[in-house]
């Protein structure tokens, strides 16, 4: 245990602290769920009371959608002695309020100690942010060094500050790597709606002259600002018989379910939402302990998640190959020996899965090998897809 952790635990136990979390968001989305999970885990680990003051956006036309007044009514409880500190996700209000009003709203809660986990800067309030610059560096570097790609386009959305920042980071990273890029290589959809992304896909196809089953001489890859965009882009390209990654590589951002379940699983950036929620509580406890300390802004490193859409093998496939699996011994082995060997490899890769499920997968593979009918273009085993990713 580090000195910082021990100090926070001792302080929290001595002062019987209560912290809260506030936002307006779609909590059916994994992002909000991961934030909440990280915050609640940190509250448990440090022994502080936790109150969830977040409001869920409701989409049904038959329900009351006037959630803003309900949310604002909670402000009267966001103060001492009711709570000792607040984790805010202020940017969730930016779609329904001007940025200046959101900033003024949370500034008015001071001197209550606060930490923000969104993208909106609030004067005097510490924050936890993702490192978009490093994230884009990981993507461009992987495409250039691993695949020797140099002709790369960007597709984003005119949706929010993060999408615009990723566009700017992309341009900066391309320049840093001495790769040619102009405004004509940027495709920005009006929203994340399917029709808007498909419209930009049509523009991209026409601009580069992309053709079915043909590697382009003008474009190697497309980096997108969201897995939602990447997934829709891949589907739209398939309608033109342009294959990902055979004809064109695509990458995403956010490590969302849409990227995992895309026709070709998407290479992406994991934004560590759980860790950001957890670290927000740690930063908040430090703030409560030392309210007069300088305001600090912490940047959380992201990770590159390699899947198939860039042209790589997934980690699970590489693990199977590195474990000694080869076609030649299997061709000389009996069916029983093949089953045992395959079961052993899968058990090592999918260690969290039940043995019965792995045995069923082995049986399914053997049945497919004995079946003479043409296989589908994409095969996923839903019970393992998230573990494999």
N, C-alpha and C positions, 0 to 999 in steps of 0.2 A: 504494500500500500504506500502510495506517495504521500509526501507531507501535505500537499494541497488537498488530497482526498480526505486524509485524516482530519485536517483543519476544518473542512466543510462539515463533516459528520459531527464533530464535536460541537461546532457552532449551532448546527441545526437542532441537535438533541437538546442543547442547553436552552434554546430560545423558542422551541415548539413552533417552528415556522409553518406558515401556510402560503402556498403559491398558487397561481391560477394561470390558465391559458385562454386566450381570446382570439377569435377569427370568425370570418364568415366564409365558409367553403363547402364544396361538395365532398362530404366525408364518405361517399361511396367510392371515391377515388383513393387509390393506394397512397397517394402523397400525404393527404391529411391523416390517414390511418397510421402511416409510418411516423409522422411527426408526433402524433399523440402517443404512440407506443414508446418512442424514445423518451418523451417527457415523463410519462408515467413510470417507466423503468428507473429513470434517474431519481424521481421523487421517492420511489420505494427504496432504492439503494442508499439514499442520503437521509431517509427517515423524516421526510417533510410531508405535510398534508397537501393534497392536490385538489383543486376545484376546476372543473372544465366549464368555462364560460363561453365556449365556442358555439356558434349557431350554424346549423346546416342549411345550405341552399336547397330549397324544395322545388321540384320541376313540374309537379302536377298542376294542371289548370284548375283542379277541383279543390285545391288547398289554398290557404291564405299565403300569398307570396310576398306580403308586405312585411318582410322580416327585418328591415332596417330599423324601424321604430322599436321593435322588440329588442333588437341588439343594443341600440343606444340607451334603452332603459336600464341596461345592466351596468352602465358606467357608474351609477351611484354606489355600486358595491365594489368597484375597483379602486379601493383606497384603504389606508390603515384606519382602524385596527382589524378590519375584516380580512385583509390579505397583506402579506409582507412583501410580495413581489409579483411581477406579471411577465409571462412570456407572450409576446404579441406576434401576430402574423398580419401586420398592417396592410400589406399589399393585396390581401384578399378583398379589401374594400375598394380598391382602385377602379373596379369595373362599375361601381355604383355611386362613387363620390370622386370629385376632383382630387388629385394628389395633394394639393395644398390644404384642403379641408381634412384629409386623412391625417396629414402631418400635424395640423393644429389640434385635432381631436386627441391624439395620443400625447402630444406635448402638454396638453392641459391636465393630464393625469399626474404629472410630476409634482412633488419630488418622489412619488412612488417609484421604487427601483424597477426597471424594465429591461428586457432584452428582446430584440426583434429577430425573427428567422426568415422574413421575406426578402424582397428586393428593394423596398422603399426605404430610403435613408430618412431617419427622424432625428433632428438636432438634439444632442444631449443623451441619446439612447444607444447603448452598446448593441452590437448585432453579430449574428452568425451568418456568413455568406458562403456560397459555393465559389470555387475558383474557375470562372468561365474561361479565363485565359489559359490556364493549365489544361482544362478539358479539351479545348480546341487544339492545343498543342499535341495532346495525346492522339487525337483523331488524324490530324494532318501528318504527323510523324509516322503513324502506323501505315497509312496509305502510301506514303512516299518510300519509307525504308523497307517495309515488309513486302509491298507489292510493286514498288517502283512506279507508282502512279504519279503523274505530273499535271494532267489535265483534269481539274476538279472544279465542280460547280457547287453552289449553295442554294438550298431551298428552305425558306422559313415562312413566318406569318407576321402580318402587321397586327399583332395581337397584344403584345405587352413589352415591357422593358427588357426582360430576359431574352426574348427572340431577337430584338434589335442589338443587344449586346453581343449575342452569339454571331450575328452577321458581322459586326465590327471586329470581333476577335478572329473570325475566319479570314477576313481581308488582311489583318495584321499578321496572322500566322503564315498565310500564303506569301506575303512579302518577305517575311523572315527566312523562309525556305527558298527564296528566289524563284517562286513559281508564278507563272503568268496568270493574272486574274483581272477582270474588268467588270463594270456594272452589268454587262451583257451576260455574265456568268452568275448573276444573282437573280433568284426567282422568289418573290415574296407574295404569298397568298393573302387574301383579305381576311381570312379566318382559318380555323381548323376544320371547317365543314368540308365534307368529301368533294363537293362540286368545285369549291375554290381550289383545292389541291389538285384535282384532276385538270382544271383549266391551266394551272401552271405546268403540269406535266405535259400537256399538249404543246405549250409554248416551248418547253425544253426539248421535246422530240423534234419539233419543227426547226428550232434554232440550230441544233447540232446534226440534223439530218439522220437521226437514229433509225435503224432498220431492223426488222425481225431477224433473229438468229445471225446477227452480224456484229462483230466487235467494232465499236466506233473508233475512227482515227482522230476524232476531235474531242472526245470525252471519255475519261476512265472511270470517274466516280462522282457521286453526289453526296455531300454532307448535308444533313437536315438538322433543324433546330428542335426536333421532337420525334419520338418514336411513332406518334400518331401520323405525322407527315410521312415518315419513312415507310410505314406500313401501307398507307394509301397510295403512295408513289409506286411501290412495288406492285401492288394490285393493278394500278392503272397502266403500268408498263407491260404487265402480262397480257392485258387486253390487246396490246399491239404486238404480242408474241416476242417482246423484248425481255430476255431472261436475266434475272438477278441471282447470282453474280456473274454468270457466264458472259453476258453481253455488257453489263454495267454494274459496278459496285455501288452500294448504298449504305450509309451509316445513319444512326439516329442519335437521340439524346433523351435522357431521363430514365432509361431502363424500365419502361412501362410494359404492362401485360400485352399491349398492342404489338410491341416489338417482338415479344416471345412467340406470339401466336400468328405472326405475319406469315404469308406464303413462304417466305424465306426468312428464318429468324435473324433479327437485326443486330449487327454490331453496334454498340451504344456506349453511353457514359452513365455510370451509376452515380447519382447525386447524393447518396448517403443521407437520406432524409431521417432515418432513425438516429444516426450519429449526431446530426445537426440538432434534433430535438433534445437529445441527451446532453450535448455540450451547452445548449442554451440554458438548461437548468444549472449546470456548473457555473457558467458565467454569471447567471442571476444570483446565485448564492454568494459568489465573490463580490458582486455589486451590493448586496444587502449588508455584507460584512464591512465593506469599505465604500460607502456611498459618495465620498468626496474624491475617490481615486479617478485618474484620467479615464475618459471614455475610451473603451477598446473595441476594436472590430476584428473578429476572428474569422479567418478563411479556412474552410474545410476542404481538404484534398478530395478529388474525385478519382474514380477508377475506370479504366477502359475494360469493357466487357466484350470479348471477341466471340462472335457467333459466325454465321455462314454468309451474311449478305455482303461482306467485303471480299469473300473468296477464301477465307480461312476455314480450317476444320475447327469445330468446337473443342473445348478443353476435354470433354468426355471422350471424344474420338481419339484425340492425341494421347490421352491416358491409356486407352485400350491398346493403341499401337506400341507405346513405350513399355507396356507391361509384358511384351513378348509375343503378342498375338501376331500370327502370320498366316498367310493363305497356304503356303506349301505344306507345313506339317498337317494342317487341317484336311488337306486333300488325301493324305495317306491314313488319316485316323478313322476309326469306326464312328458311327453316329453317336454311340454312347459317350465316347471320348470327346467328341466335339461338343456335346451337350454339357459335359462336366467342365470343360475348358471355358466355354462361353458363360456358363453360370458363375464360375469363379471370377472372370473378368468383370461381369456386370455387378456382382456382389461387392467388389472392391470399389467400383465407380459410384454405384448407388447405395452407399452404405446405410443410408437412412430409410431405405425402402424395405418392405416386408419380403422375406425369402419366397413366400408363395407368389407374390406379384412378379418377382424376378423369374421364378420358374415358369410362370405363365408367359412371360415375354420370350423366354428361350423356346418354349413350345411354339409360340406364334411365329418366331423367326424360322424354325425348322419347317413348319407347315408352308410358309411362304416360299422357302427354297424348293420344296417339293411341288409347288403349284406352278403350272405352266402358263397361267394367264398373265398378261402384261401388268406390271406393278403400277400403282398410282404415281403421279409425278412428285407428290409430297406425302411422306408417311410420318406421323408423330404418334408416340405412345403417351397419351395425356397424363397418365400417372407419373411419368418421369420427366416430362419436358421442362418443368421449372428446376428440378434438381440438376438436370444436364446442363442447363443454361448457367 
